[in-house]
Amino acid sequence: MRARGLAARRRAPASVSDGILDDAPYEPIRGVLPQAGVDPVDAPTASARQRFQRLAGLAAALTLALLLLGAWLRLSDGIAGCDDGAGCRGALAVHRFLAVLLGLLVLAIAVAAWRWRGRLAQPPWLATALAGVVLLQGLSGTWPPARLTEPAIATAHLLGGLLSFVLLLWLWLRQRPRVRYVDPEPAAALAMPLRLAIVVLVAQIFLGGWTGANHAGPACPDLPTCQGHWWPAMDFAAGFHFLREPATTHADRPLPLPALTAIHLSHRIGAVLALLAVGWAGLRALRTPGESRLGAVLLAVLALQWLLGLASVWSGAPLPLALAHNSGAAVLLALLVVLHFRAVRAGRMV
């Protein structure tokens, strides 16, 4: 009776929704029926994968919170206002507490990746690399507050946080149930435009972080021109000289206006390139069976991000808008990473 039931399950046609098989044919592994949303594996393996996925998901959410809190500290000069040696209070103290908590979570993830490497069906090196990145982030966070405001260090800290977030998201996605496409080839073809979009977006995030660290936002208060000109006087060599003192406040700038203008206008040009690259990837995903919903969300977030950027320039970049703009960049990157992960998996089914 049980053999006939399994045979019938294999023959049962799968329903199709948006190019994805909702109930794919089942091939039993070790004679164990799969639970809902879990690949057909033995109970200890399923338990290990679920626990690892929860750890990675919690750590990814905590990393995102740290990124937003760090953006608030940078944009509000909360770090610069903390006296070295006097003990930091408020948001900076919370930031450091959450960073310690994240370090413990990542350490647990690395240990679990090695201990359960057979059950997780993935090598533990990615989790080990993640632990190294978070350790470097934590060590840099112990530097004196005056050093943390240096543009090169502040921007590198931002990129390190984003790298940690992406690695955690990738580890979380690896333990998700596999998407079963009716035809995986269109989804696999998204890999190239998504990689291009990720590279362009990361470069734009760097430019945004560099703009914020140097307080270059007010350098171009008008749109679509800058200081009333399409190509104003700029000094790229001074603006992108990385080893120098920080621009501490809007009123006291170590950099001349042409250098700040070069930084700001580079960010604007990057925004146009990001619109083209991410928009192209979003349109491709929108037309791909199985990825149309994620493509629609990606395009909606991209449009909102552009509106936030325009509103920030028109209104003088108030703190709430600047924080929302930072959040939009992180969400865009997460959506691109999820789509790219699915494209890579689809490529293995072709």
N, C-alpha and C positions, 0 to 999 in steps of 0.2 A: 504493500500500500504506500509506504513512504517513498519507494523508488518511483512509483507511478506519479506521485505528487510532485517530486522533483523534476521528472521528465515533463510534466504538464507545465510546470513553472518555466522551464527552459523554452517551451514552444509558445508561451503566451506572448502575444504581440505587445510591443511597448507603445504607449501613448506618446504623442509628439506635441511639444509646446515650445513655440519660438525656436525651432530647430534643435531642441534638446530632448532626449529620450527621458520621459518622466519615470518609466518603469522598465529599465533595461533588462534583457534576458540575464538570468542568474546562472553562473557556473559555480557549484558548491566547492569550497575549499575546506578540506578536512571534515566534510560532512556537517558543517555548522551553518545554520541559516543566519542571514544577516539581520541585524536590527535596523530600524528606520534611520536612514542617514549615516549608516556605518558600513564600511566595506565588509564583505564576508570573510572575517578572520576570527580567530579564537578569542575568547573573552579576555584573557590577560593582555593580548596585543591591543584590542579595542580600548581597554581601560587605560593603558599606557598612552595611547594616542590622544584620548580625550583629555587626560590630565596634562599632557605636554601642550596641547592646543590651548587649554585654559590658561596655563602659565604664560605662553607666548602672547595670547590675546590681552591678558591683564597687563603685561609689561609693555605692549604696544600702546595701549590706552594711556598708561602712566607716562610713557615717553612723549606722547602727543601733548599731555597736560604740561609736562616740563618745557616743551618747546614754546607753548603759548605763554607760560609764566615767564620764561626767559625773554621772550619778545617784549612782554610788558616791562620787565626790568630794564632792558636796553633802551626802549623808547621813552620811558619815563625817567631815565637817569637814576634808577633805583640802586644800581651798583655803584655809580660814582658817588652817590650820597652816603655810602656806608663807610665810616671811618675805619681805616686799617688798624687792627689790633683792638678796637673798642667793642667788637662783637656786633654781628649784623642782626637786625631785627626785621619783623614783618615778613614781606614777601620773599626777601632773599633767604631768610632763615627757613621758610617753608620750602623754597626751591632746593636748598641743600638737604633738607630732610627727605624730600621726595627723591632726590638723586641717590641718596644712600639706600633708600628702599628699592629703587630700580636696580642698583648694583647687586643687592641681595637676590632679587628675582632673576636677574640675568645669570648670576652664579648658579642658582638652582636649575635654570634651563640648560646651562652647559653641562652640569653634572648629570642631569637626566638624559641629555643627548648621548653621552657616553655610556651611561648605565643601560639605557633602553635602545641602543643603536640598532640591535637586531629587530626589535618589535616596531620601531618607528620607520623602518625601511628608508632611512636616509643617513648619510655619513654625518658624523658629529662636528666636522670641521667648520661649518658655517656658524654653529652655536659657539664654537671656540673663538672664532674671529670676532663675533659679536661681543664676547666677554672682553677681548682685548680693546675693542673700540670704546666700550663703556668705561673700562679702567682708565684709558687715556683721558676720556672726558672728565672722569671724576678727579684725576690728578690735576688737570688744568683748572678745575673749579676751585681748588684749594689755593690758587695763587692770590696775591693781594688784590683787592678790588680795583686799584688803580690800573693794574696790568690787564684785568679782564675787560676794561673799556677800550683798550687799544683796538683799532679797526681790524687788523689782521687776526688777532686772537678772538675777538667777538664773532667775526665772520666764520672762522674755522670752527669755533664752538657750535655755531648754528648748523654748519654742514655736517659736523660729527653727530649732532643730535638727529638730523634727518637720516643719516646713514644708519644709525641705530634703529630708528623707526622703520625704515625699509627692510632691514634684515629681520626684525621681529615680525613684521607683516608677512614676509616670505616664509618664515618658519611656521607661522600660523596657517598660511595657505597650504603648505605641504601636507598638513594633517586633515584638511577638509576632504569630504567625499569628492571623488572625481566626477567632473561633468562629462556626460555621455552625449556626444553630438550625433545627429543623424548623418551629417557629412562634416568631418572635422577640418577639411582642407580650407574652407573660407576663414574659419577662426584662426588657423595656423598662419594664414597669409597676413594677419594683422601684426605679426611680430616685428617686422621691419619698421613700419610707420610708428609703432609704439616705442621702439627703441630710440628713434629719432626724436620723438616728442619728449621722452624722459631726459635725454641729453640736453635738449634746448631748455626744458623747464628747470633742470638743475642749474644750468648756467644763469638763467633768469633769477632764480632764487639767490644765487651768489651775488648777482648785481643788486638785488633788493636788499640783501643783508649788508652789502658794502655801502649802499646809499644810506641806510638807517644808521650804521655805525659811524658814518662821517657827518650825519645830520645834513645831508645834501638835499633833502626834500624841498625846502623853501627856495632852492636856487632857481627853479623854473616855476613861478606861480601862475603862469597862464597856459592856456591850451587853445589851439593845437601848437602854437608857437612857443618859444622859450625866450623870455625877456623881450618879447616883441619881434624876435627874429626866428627864421627857420633853422639857421645854423649860426648860433651866437659864438662869441669868443670862448674857446675851450683850451684847457691844458691837460691833456690825457696823461702825460708823463708824471705830473705832480699828483693828479687825482688817483692814479693807480700805482703809486709808489707805496709798497706794502709796509716796509720797515720804517715807521715814523711814529710820532706822537699822535694821540687821538684828538679828534675834534670834539671837545667836551660839551659845549653848549651851542645853541643857535646864535648867541650874541658874541661868543669868543671863539672864532674859528682860526685854527692854525693854517688852514688852507685858503688860498685866494679864491675869489669868486669863479674865475675861469676853470679851476680844478674841480670845484663843486659842481659847476655846470656840466663838465665832462662826465662826472659820475652820474648825475641825474639823467642826462640825455642818453647815456648808454643804457640805463634802466628802461627808458621809454622805447628805445630801439629794440631791446630785448623783449619787451612786452608785445611788440608787433610780430616778432619772429615766433614767440611762444604761441600767440594767437593762431598763426598760420600752421605751425607744426602740431599743436594739440588739437586745433580745430579739424585738421585733415585726419588725424587718428580717430577723433570722435565721429566724424562723418563716415569713415570706413567701418567703424564698429556699429554705428547706427544701421548700416545696410547689411550687416553680417548676421545671418540666422544664429540665434543663441546668445548674441552679444548686444542686441539692439537696445535693451533696457539700460545696460551700463553705458552704452554710447550716448543715449539721451541724457543720462545723469551727468556724464562728463561734459557734454556741450552746455548744459544748464549751469553747472558750476563755473565753467570757463566764462560764460556771459556775465554771471554775477561777479566774478573776479575782476573782469574788465570794468564793470560799473563801479565797483569799490575803488579801483585805482583812479578812475576819472574823478569820482567824488572826493577822494583824498587830495588830489591836486587842487580842485576848485575850492575846497573848504580849508586848505592849509594843513592837511594831514592831522586832524585831531586823533587823540589816542584810541578811542573806540573804533574808528574807521581803520586805523593802521593795524590794530589787532585783528579785526575781521579780515583784512587783506592778507595778513600772515596766515590766518587759519585757512583761507581759501587756497593758498598755495600748497599747504600740507594736504588738504583734501584732494586737490588735483593730482598731486604726486601719488597719493594712495590709490586713486582710481586707475591711474596709468599702470601702476605696479600690478594691481589685481588683473587688469586686462592682459598685461604682458604675461603674467603667470599662466593664465588660462590659454593664451596663444601658444606658449611653450608646450604645455601639456597636450593641446590639440595637435601640435606638430609631431608628437610621439605616436599619435594614433593614425597618422597618414600612411 
